[in-house]
Amino acid sequence: MCIQAGTASAAALAASAAAEPPYAAVTTDRPIEFPRDFGSHPSFRTEWWYATGWLTTRASPLSGQSLGFQVTFFRTRPAIDAANPSAFTPHQLLIAHCALSDPQRGRLWQDQKIRRAGMGLARAAEGDTDIQVGSWTLRRADEVYTVDVAAEEFTLRLELAPTQAPLRNGEGGVSRKGASPQAASYYYSLPHLAVRGTIIRSGRRDAVQGEAWLDHEWSSEYLESGAVGWDWIGINFADGAALMAFEIRGAHHEARWGGGTLRAADGAVQILAPDQVSFVPGRTWRSPRTGTTYPIEWHVRAGTRELDLKPLMDDQENDTRLSTGAVYWEGAVQAYEAGHAAGRGYLELTGYQAPLSLR
């Protein structure tokens, strides 16, 4: 996922910025622990909770229709003087994105919000997942996540219930993003979340059920100098296995770093080194709105597994320039293995329209 100060807020941040605050560092001597790390980590520069999944409509004239959804809540700590006592000082910014992949429509339904923390506008609680940006919320109670997002053109009200233990990515939850040890994040995933709830589009209400994936990641130095973006997948396999894999790209789309985590159906976990992961692009699609070209079909090698990825629909471009300043492709994909359907998940492609900034 990507985050940076949007154009509208950048001037305000620069006007009140002083010396850059000391950000917390990712270190291998502090492994991820639960339930402590379900909550926010405000001393780090950047953090996100990111839920994606496949839904099927039921009990409606379109019963059986496949849809994809994405809901992401970001927290970022700007380079603001922490000693500034003003209640209007944006010591933390909260940003939210949501999108619905609807083949009947042919392109994303999408929306976004950005608020400063405090004053009832937004919050990201410590200790457990409890995030609010305006009226949008993501909360965890009794192990179940609830999503309540009333966007401009659609509404998502979903419950996401774990069926598997959290998956710590990297060594003890420390996921390297480059050759430098400082380029790293704390990172865990919750694959195979059982989803049920309601969506509303164009005044039509549909009950839905499906399966989702949730990522929670926080860092202060995510990308090394020269890295422009990444390609990422989270795949729920039909047999209960799960795969997270990524490649960090340079300015000429060369792979600079990679990695992943593969949990087999029997629960055995394999941490994938950079030389065990490769993303080979296939068919491309060009956005009619931004002119950006994205490779939307891929051949991915992750350890001994070889996957071919095909999108639910081509146009899954997310334009969030009013909040994070970024344009990226993020969409529902089907995974095939040796020509047979093997699982479903999400593919994220960042840095194709412009290099990412995570500051």
C-alpha positions as CSV (number, residue, x, y, z in Angstrom):
1,M,0.0,0.0,0.0
2,C,1.0,3.6,-0.5
3,I,0.8,6.8,1.5
4,Q,2.0,10.3,1.3
5,A,0.7,13.7,2.1
6,G,-1.8,14.8,-0.6
7,T,-1.3,18.0,-2.5
8,A,-4.0,19.9,-0.6
9,S,-2.5,19.1,2.8
10,A,1.2,19.3,1.9
11,A,1.3,23.1,2.2
12,A,-0.3,23.1,5.6
13,L,2.1,20.4,6.8
14,A,5.1,22.3,5.5
15,A,4.0,25.5,7.1
16,S,3.9,24.0,10.6
17,A,6.9,21.6,10.2
18,A,9.9,21.9,12.4
19,A,12.7,19.4,12.9
20,E,11.7,16.0,11.8
21,P,10.5,14.0,14.9
22,P,12.4,10.9,16.0
23,Y,10.6,7.9,14.4
24,A,10.6,4.5,16.0
25,A,12.7,1.8,14.2
26,V,11.9,-1.7,13.1
27,T,14.2,-4.1,15.0
28,T,14.5,-7.9,15.1
29,D,14.6,-7.9,18.9
30,R,11.0,-6.8,19.2
31,P,8.9,-9.6,17.6
32,I,5.2,-9.1,16.9
33,E,3.0,-10.0,19.9
34,F,-0.8,-10.3,20.2
35,P,-3.1,-8.8,21.2
36,R,-0.8,-5.8,21.7
37,D,0.0,-5.4,18.0
38,F,-3.6,-5.4,16.7
39,G,-3.7,-1.7,17.6
40,S,-1.9,1.4,16.4
41,H,1.8,2.3,16.7
42,P,1.9,6.1,16.6
43,S,5.6,6.4,17.1
44,F,6.2,5.0,13.6
45,R,6.0,7.1,10.5
46,T,3.5,5.0,8.5
47,E,0.9,2.3,9.2
48,W,-2.0,0.6,7.5
49,W,-4.7,-1.9,8.0
50,Y,-5.7,-3.3,4.6
51,A,-8.7,-5.7,3.9
52,T,-9.4,-7.2,0.5
53,G,-11.6,-10.0,-0.6
54,W,-14.0,-11.8,-2.9
55,L,-17.7,-11.5,-2.3
56,T,-20.7,-13.4,-3.8
57,T,-24.1,-11.9,-3.8
58,R,-27.0,-14.0,-2.5
59,A,-30.8,-13.7,-2.1
60,S,-31.1,-11.2,-5.0
61,P,-31.9,-11.2,-8.7
62,L,-28.1,-11.2,-9.2
63,S,-27.5,-14.1,-6.8
64,G,-24.1,-15.6,-7.4
65,Q,-22.4,-12.5,-8.8
66,S,-18.7,-12.2,-7.9
67,L,-17.4,-8.9,-6.6
68,G,-14.1,-7.7,-5.1
69,F,-13.7,-5.3,-2.2
70,Q,-10.9,-3.3,-0.7
71,V,-10.9,-1.2,2.5
72,T,-7.7,0.4,3.8
73,F,-7.1,2.7,6.8
74,F,-3.8,4.5,7.0
75,R,-2.1,6.3,9.8
76,T,0.9,8.6,9.2
77,R,2.9,10.7,11.5
78,P,3.9,13.9,9.6
79,A,7.2,15.7,10.2
80,I,5.6,18.1,12.7
81,D,7.1,19.5,15.9
82,A,5.7,17.2,18.5
83,A,5.9,20.0,21.1
84,N,3.3,22.2,19.3
85,P,0.4,22.3,21.7
86,S,-2.3,23.5,19.3
87,A,-5.3,21.2,18.9
88,F,-5.2,21.9,15.2
89,T,-1.7,20.6,14.7
90,P,-1.9,17.4,12.7
91,H,0.4,15.2,14.8
92,Q,-1.3,12.2,13.1
93,L,-3.1,12.0,9.8
94,L,-5.7,9.3,9.2
95,I,-6.6,8.3,5.6
96,A,-9.1,5.7,4.3
97,H,-9.6,4.2,0.8
98,C,-12.4,1.9,-0.3
99,A,-13.3,0.3,-3.6
100,L,-15.7,-2.2,-5.0
101,S,-14.7,-4.3,-8.1
102,D,-18.0,-4.8,-10.0
103,P,-17.8,-6.5,-13.4
104,Q,-21.4,-5.3,-14.2
105,R,-20.1,-1.7,-14.0
106,G,-16.8,-2.4,-15.6
107,R,-14.7,-0.2,-13.4
108,L,-14.2,0.5,-9.7
109,W,-16.6,2.1,-7.4
110,Q,-14.2,4.0,-5.2
111,D,-14.0,6.7,-2.5
112,Q,-11.4,8.2,-0.1
113,K,-11.2,10.3,3.1
114,I,-8.4,12.2,4.9
115,R,-8.7,13.7,8.4
116,R,-6.3,14.8,11.2
117,A,-6.5,12.7,14.4
118,G,-8.4,14.1,17.3
119,M,-11.4,16.5,17.8
120,G,-13.7,13.6,16.9
121,L,-12.6,13.7,13.3
122,A,-10.4,10.5,13.3
123,R,-8.5,8.1,15.5
124,A,-6.4,5.0,15.5
125,A,-6.5,3.4,19.0
126,E,-3.6,1.6,20.6
127,G,-4.0,-1.9,22.1
128,D,-6.5,-3.2,19.6
129,T,-7.9,-2.4,16.1
130,D,-10.3,0.6,16.5
131,I,-10.0,3.1,13.6
132,Q,-12.2,5.9,12.5
133,V,-11.9,8.3,9.6
134,G,-15.0,10.5,9.6
135,S,-17.9,8.1,9.6
136,W,-15.9,5.2,8.3
137,T,-14.8,2.6,10.8
138,L,-12.8,-0.6,11.2
139,R,-13.0,-2.3,14.6
140,R,-12.1,-5.6,16.1
141,A,-14.1,-7.1,19.0
142,D,-14.3,-10.7,20.2
143,E,-11.7,-11.4,17.4
144,V,-14.2,-10.4,14.6
145,Y,-13.5,-7.3,12.5
146,T,-16.4,-5.1,11.4
147,V,-16.2,-2.7,8.5
148,D,-18.7,0.1,8.2
149,V,-18.1,2.4,5.2
150,A,-20.8,4.6,3.7
151,A,-19.1,5.9,0.5
152,E,-20.5,8.4,-1.9
153,E,-21.9,5.8,-4.3
154,F,-21.9,2.6,-2.3
155,T,-21.9,1.2,1.2
156,L,-20.0,-1.7,2.7
157,R,-21.1,-3.3,6.1
158,L,-19.1,-6.4,6.6
159,E,-18.0,-8.8,9.3
160,L,-14.6,-10.5,8.9
161,A,-14.1,-13.6,11.1
162,P,-10.7,-15.3,11.4
163,T,-10.5,-19.0,10.5
164,Q,-6.7,-19.2,10.9
165,A,-4.1,-17.8,13.3
166,P,-2.3,-14.6,12.2
167,L,0.6,-15.1,9.8
168,R,3.7,-13.3,10.7
169,N,5.6,-12.2,7.6
170,G,9.4,-12.3,7.7
171,E,11.4,-13.3,10.7
172,G,9.2,-12.9,13.7
173,G,7.1,-10.4,11.8
174,V,9.9,-8.3,10.5
175,S,9.6,-8.1,6.8
176,R,12.7,-6.8,4.9
177,K,12.1,-4.5,1.9
178,G,15.6,-4.0,0.7
179,A,19.3,-4.8,1.2
180,S,19.5,-2.3,4.1
181,P,18.2,-3.7,7.4
182,Q,16.6,-0.3,8.0
183,A,14.3,-0.8,5.0
184,A,11.8,-3.1,6.8
185,S,8.3,-3.2,8.3
186,Y,6.5,-5.1,11.1
187,Y,4.0,-7.1,9.1
188,Y,1.3,-9.8,9.8
189,S,-1.6,-11.1,7.7
190,L,-4.9,-12.7,8.5
191,P,-5.7,-15.0,5.5
192,H,-9.0,-16.9,4.9
193,L,-11.3,-14.5,6.8
194,A,-14.9,-15.6,6.5
195,V,-17.0,-12.6,5.3
196,R,-20.7,-11.9,5.6
197,G,-22.6,-8.7,5.4
198,T,-24.4,-6.2,3.1
199,I,-23.4,-4.0,0.2
200,I,-25.6,-1.2,-1.4
201,R,-25.0,0.0,-4.9
202,S,-27.3,2.4,-6.8
203,G,-30.0,1.9,-4.2
204,R,-29.9,-1.9,-4.5
205,R,-29.1,-3.8,-1.3
206,D,-27.4,-7.2,-1.6
207,A,-26.5,-9.7,1.1
208,V,-23.0,-11.0,0.5
209,Q,-20.6,-13.7,1.8
210,G,-17.1,-14.6,0.8
211,E,-13.5,-14.7,1.9
212,A,-11.0,-12.0,2.7
213,W,-7.4,-11.2,3.6
214,L,-6.3,-8.5,6.1
215,D,-2.8,-7.0,6.3
216,H,-1.5,-4.9,9.1
217,E,1.9,-3.2,8.5
218,W,3.9,-0.4,10.1
219,S,7.3,1.1,9.4
220,S,9.4,4.3,9.5
221,E,11.7,3.5,6.5
222,Y,9.7,1.3,4.0
223,L,11.5,1.9,0.7
224,E,15.2,2.4,0.0
225,S,16.4,5.2,-2.1
226,G,15.9,4.3,-5.8
227,A,12.8,2.1,-5.2
228,V,9.7,3.4,-7.0
229,G,7.0,0.9,-6.0
230,W,6.1,-2.7,-5.7
231,D,4.0,-5.6,-7.0
232,W,2.2,-7.6,-4.2
233,I,-0.2,-10.5,-3.9
234,G,-2.2,-12.0,-1.1
235,I,-3.8,-15.3,-2.2
236,N,-6.2,-17.6,-0.4
237,F,-5.8,-21.0,-1.9
238,A,-8.9,-23.3,-2.1
239,D,-7.1,-26.0,0.0
240,G,-6.6,-23.6,3.0
241,A,-3.0,-22.6,2.1
242,A,-2.1,-18.9,1.9
243,L,0.6,-16.9,0.1
244,M,1.9,-13.4,0.5
245,A,4.6,-12.4,-2.0
246,F,6.0,-9.1,-3.3
247,E,8.8,-7.5,-5.4
248,I,10.1,-4.0,-4.9
249,R,10.9,-2.3,-8.2
250,G,13.4,0.2,-9.4
251,A,13.0,3.1,-11.9
252,H,13.4,0.7,-14.9
253,H,10.9,-1.8,-13.4
254,E,13.8,-4.0,-12.3
255,A,13.4,-6.2,-9.2
256,R,15.4,-4.7,-6.3
257,W,14.2,-7.0,-3.5
258,G,11.5,-9.5,-2.9
259,G,10.1,-11.9,-0.4
260,G,7.0,-13.6,0.9
261,T,5.4,-16.1,3.3
262,L,3.8,-19.4,2.3
263,R,1.6,-21.3,4.7
264,A,0.7,-24.7,3.5
265,A,-2.6,-26.4,4.1
266,D,-1.2,-28.3,7.0
267,G,0.0,-25.1,8.7
268,A,3.7,-25.4,7.9
269,V,5.2,-21.9,7.2
270,Q,8.0,-21.1,4.7
271,I,9.6,-17.7,4.7
272,L,10.6,-16.9,1.1
273,A,13.9,-15.2,0.4
274,P,14.4,-12.8,-2.5
275,D,15.7,-15.4,-4.9
276,Q,12.7,-17.6,-4.2
277,V,10.2,-15.0,-5.6
278,S,9.7,-13.7,-9.1
279,F,7.0,-11.7,-10.8
280,V,6.9,-12.0,-14.6
281,P,4.5,-9.5,-16.3
282,G,2.1,-10.6,-19.0
283,R,-0.9,-8.8,-20.6
284,T,-1.1,-5.1,-20.0
285,W,-4.0,-2.6,-19.7
286,R,-3.9,1.1,-20.3
287,S,-6.1,3.4,-18.1
288,P,-8.3,5.7,-20.2
289,R,-8.3,8.2,-17.4
290,T,-4.6,8.5,-16.4
291,G,-2.9,7.0,-19.4
292,T,-1.0,4.6,-17.1
293,T,-0.1,1.2,-18.3
294,Y,-0.3,-1.7,-15.9
295,P,0.6,-5.4,-16.3
296,I,-2.5,-7.0,-15.0
297,E,-1.7,-10.7,-15.8
298,W,1.3,-12.2,-14.2
299,H,3.3,-15.4,-13.8
300,V,4.5,-15.6,-10.2
301,R,7.0,-18.0,-8.7
302,A,6.9,-18.4,-4.9
303,G,9.1,-21.1,-3.7
304,T,8.1,-24.3,-5.5
305,R,4.7,-22.9,-6.5
306,E,4.1,-21.4,-10.0
307,L,1.0,-19.3,-10.4
308,D,-0.7,-17.5,-13.2
309,L,-2.9,-14.5,-12.2
310,K,-5.9,-13.2,-14.1
311,P,-8.0,-10.2,-13.0
312,L,-11.7,-10.3,-12.2
313,M,-11.9,-7.3,-14.6
314,D,-9.2,-5.1,-16.2
315,D,-10.2,-1.6,-14.9
316,Q,-9.3,-1.8,-11.2
317,E,-7.3,1.5,-11.1
318,N,-7.6,3.4,-7.8
319,D,-7.0,7.2,-8.1
320,T,-6.3,8.5,-4.6
321,R,-4.6,11.8,-5.5
322,L,-7.0,13.7,-3.2
323,S,-5.7,11.8,-0.1
324,T,-2.4,10.0,-0.5
325,G,-1.4,11.6,-3.8
326,A,-1.0,8.2,-5.5
327,V,-2.6,6.3,-8.4
328,Y,-2.3,2.6,-8.3
329,W,-3.9,-0.6,-9.6
330,E,-5.4,-2.9,-7.0
331,G,-7.8,-5.6,-7.9
332,A,-9.3,-9.0,-7.4
333,V,-7.5,-11.8,-9.2
334,Q,-7.9,-15.5,-9.8
335,A,-4.8,-17.7,-9.3
336,Y,-4.2,-20.7,-11.6
337,E,-1.7,-23.5,-11.0
338,A,-0.9,-25.8,-14.0
339,G,-4.0,-24.4,-15.7
340,H,-6.4,-25.2,-12.9
341,A,-8.1,-22.7,-10.6
342,A,-6.2,-22.8,-7.3
343,G,-7.3,-19.8,-5.3
344,R,-8.4,-16.2,-5.2
345,G,-6.9,-13.0,-3.9
346,Y,-5.7,-9.5,-4.6
347,L,-2.9,-8.0,-6.7
348,E,-1.5,-4.5,-6.0
349,L,0.7,-2.6,-8.5
350,T,2.2,0.7,-7.2
351,G,4.7,3.1,-8.8
352,Y,3.6,2.8,-12.4
353,Q,1.9,6.2,-12.7
354,A,4.7,7.9,-10.6
355,P,7.3,6.9,-8.0
356,L,5.8,6.4,-4.6
357,S,6.6,8.6,-1.6
358,L,6.0,7.2,1.9
359,R,6.9,10.4,3.7
